[in-house]
Amino acid sequence: MSDSQSKPAPAGRSIDEWSREVGICRATAYLLEDECQPRSVKIGKRRLIIEAPSDWLSRMAKLGGAKIKRKQAA
């Protein structure tokens, strides 16, 4: 591949890579409510996010924003 050609976008990203691209911390990504979770697949012990950050942000805009799970009182 020459320098003038760009690499194709990855098919999947780790939660760390994806959350960094979206602009949220990894802990917040794990606290997203079910309907706000990015689309992902599990391969062995590893979970790969297959939803592009821009697609997820568009989906959250349509939902009126991402929702975070509330901590339950002990």
CORSUL-V524343 format. One line per field, one symbol per residue. ss: DSSP state (A for helix, B for strand, O for the rest). phi: phi as a letter, one per 20 degrees, with the letter a starting at -180 (. if undefined). psi: psi as a letter, one per 20 degrees, with the letter a starting at -180 (. if undefined). Layout:
# CORSUL-V524343
ss=???
phi=???
psi=???
This chain:
# CORSUL-V524343
ss=OOOOOOOOOOOOBOAAAAAAAAOOOAAAAAABOAAAOOOBBBBOOBBBBOOOAAAAAAAAAAAOOOOBOOOOOO
phi=.effeefffffbcfffffffffncfgffgfeffgfdfffbcdcmeeddedefgfffffffffenofddfefefe
psi=prhipqqqqqhqqrhggghghhkqrgghhhiprgiiqqprqpocippppipqghgghgghhhijqqpppppqq.
